[in-house]
Amino acid sequence: MNFGAEASAGAYAAAIQAVKASGAIVRVDPDSFLRMIGKNEHPVVIVAEEKIFKTRYKYLTSYGGFVFFTKSSTPLTISGRAEVVAARKIWVPS
């Protein structure tokens, strides 16, 4: 096995371990994410603003035993009843 193949296999194994450690992460569009937190009585939303080439906002919340993730180029308007937790970074396996 060459170095490139070993690196790819290692990255894949790391991603699989991350999913096992964190459970299922469901990616949804921003509108679905906002509808989901609207259904939750006491939502907790984790948000991170990331600036690499352009600003992106990433969001996580849990609902029904699953973790939901979305990202947006503009900040989402989160319901006032939600507890919003600011994080430096949100990383989800791809």
N, C-alpha and C positions, 0 to 999 in steps of 0.2 A: 504494500500500500504506500502511495507517495504522500508527501507532506500535505498537499492540498486535500486529498481524500481523508487523511487523518484529522485535519482541522475541521473539515465539514462534518465528519462523524462525531467529533468531540462537541461541536456546536449543537448538533442535533440532540445528542445525549443530554447536554446541559439544558436545552429547551424542554425536553421530556421531563427531566427532574423538576424543573421549575413549575410545570403544569401539575405534576404530582404533589408538590409541596403546597401549591396555592389552590388547588381544586380547579373546577371548570370556570373559565372566564369567557363570557359571552360578549362579543362585539356587536354593538347596535349603532344605528345612526343617531345623531343628536336629538331629533324629534321623538324617537322611541324612548330614548333615555329620559327625557323630560316627562313623558307620559308615565313612565315607570315610577319615577320618584313622586309623581303626583298621586299615585295609587297607594304609596306607602304612608302609614300613619305618622311615623317618626323617622323620616329618612336621614341617613348620614351620607354625605357626599364628600369624597376626597377629590381635590382639584390641584393640578400642578400646571403652572405656566412654563413652557419650555421655549427657549429661543435658540435655534440652531441657525438655519438660513432665514426662517421667518417664524413668527410667534405662533405657537400651537397651544391649545388648552386641552388637557386630558382630564377625564373624569372617571371615577369608580363609585359604584354603590352596590349594595346587596339587596336582593329581593327574591323571596321564595327559595332560599337556599343556594342561589347562584350569585356570582359576582358579575356585574355588568360594567362594560367599558365603552367609552366613546371619546372621540377627539373632535375638535372644532377649530376653525381658524379665527373665530370670534368667541368672546365669553358667552356662556349660556346664562340665561336669567333663571336662577334657582329660587324655588318657592321660599318664602320667608320662614316657614315652619321647619325647614331643613337645617340640620346642623352641618355646616360646611367646615371641612378640615383642610387647611392648606398644607401641601407637601412640596418638598423641593423637587421631587421627581417621581413620576409614575412609570414603571417599566412592566410591560406584559410580554410574555413570550409570543413570537410571531409564528 
